[in-house]
Amino acid sequence: MNTIYPVKTGTTLGHLIVLVTKRNLNKEEKTFNHITMAKFIFVTGGVTSSLGKGIIAASLAKLLQSRGLRATIQKFDPYINVDPGTLNPYEHGECFVTEDGAETDLDLGHYERFLNIYTSQANNVTTGRIYQTVINKEREGAYLGKTVQVIPHITDEIKRRMLLLGEDDKYDVVITEIGGTVGDIEGLPFIEAVRQLQWELPEEDCLVVHLTLIPYLKAAKELKTKPTQHSVRLLSENGVHPDILVCRTEEPLNDEIKRKIAQFCNVKQEAVIESVDASTIYEVPMMMLREKLDIITLKKMNITSYHEPELNRWKVFLDKLKYPKSKVTIGLIGKYIELQDAYKSILESFIHAGAMNECKVQVVNVHSEFIDDENVAEKLDGLDGLLVAPGFGFRGIEGKITAVKYARERDLPFFGICLGMQMAVIEYGRNILGLAEAHSTEMDPETQHPVINMMEEQKKIKAMGGTMRLGAFPCEIKKGSLAAEIYDSTLISERHRHRYEFNNDYLEQYENAGMIASGLNPETGLVEIIELSTHPFFIGVQYHPELKSTVEAPAPLFVHFIAAAKNYNEKRATARNPVLHSEMI
């Protein structure tokens, strides 16, 4: 039996026809409603930025997923850039790359790490992309001579993008995070689009979650609700009424405070959710489970077909994360270390790999710009492993090369990613092959030995945005290599973001000297992986394995790198005190 729900007058959203199919579940002929169109949840933020809308959105999606619902998340950013690909890491943190090659906001990394599913170009939309689409349509004459305005043309395009992921019946729930803070001028078109969707969609198919702050005044020893009241009032003045309030706080909220918030913000008390500061973002789903955020969401959206949450693997991960049996110290050699978000996926990958090894990973940030031959031993002393991070430009390059040499000569576990791999190639060329001027043409276009060179297809490209080698590409791994052991496979796929590559004119020379190209792109011959068979763990990759590491599927390279660091740490401990170590064993 199919039921057609009435659509509010004036809407042009043809897919608002909802088919409800009754099916027999068992001999007792119990029924459930199968909704062929996704339900939509919008997550907004107030009072201040950096409250963690992305983590709340990912946590809610994880809980819904654990109950058997197909959930996805998308991020709408209010800045004018078409994407974050050309942004300096200091501006916006790392640029997260999806399987299909989209350069996106770092929150998409959280979405993938929590849900263990891929995102795509459709999961991240900016004001720049919206305006670009509308202007292109105007130039094509698609608006038939009408005056193009924010309302309805910009907001219609925003709504189209918001609903896009829910059109093909692939997802039951689509969660949309609205970037920025309520009240920001640049975010107003997105808030207006949400207001229109609240009116156009059936009430049970649209939900607004508002994340806000309950500050604690230490002098008064009191939690203050007024900022939240003002934030909700401002959101309401823009026509959007929140259904659920998630309140970030340093101190627990008692029933009296929750009742006050509910009363002044016009929501039910059960819809006031406490979000106390957590020691790790991976605790947040369990905290939201205890606060019944998923239950109130299911209730308000009239979703009746679900099961008890299946979070056993998540709990096992948390146990290993909270109660490690050992500890290693990893040096992260980078040039953007002042902003932790610049290496967000790498740091999260260390957490995943650490839990797999039941080991706490302490990351020591070392600025490559301040490393030289005189101080390298002092700066890198006491490390159990060294990771040379990705990046662009000349600044700090010589420090990275010096750090690679230090790790190679001392059998210190080494892991180079993208630029980090290229620095390992340059260091080996200079100090082992005798190519004193070996370099990358990115830093020295006139070098006599361009062991790292711009990819051929990149040489004619002038525009910077979205033109690098982006997304997932295959890699064939040599049998018997360290990489083959790590991946337990000879064919893998990893994500890329680069313009420069290993210069294959030098490949034979390098392999004869002991640096093996153990991974190659099967179509182009591009060197994807280099390693030293004479070193306990020395491996560099042109791709970015950190982008595919998740809680449930940690990146193999990170897992084995931490295992190598543990082994190095244990050997050092034995060397320092062999008697004590043997007694411990």
Summary of the structure (lengths in Angstrom):
residues: 585
radius of gyration: 26.3
end to end distance: 68.1
largest distance: 86.1
contacts: 1950
relative contact order: 0.10
helix: 41%
strand: 22%
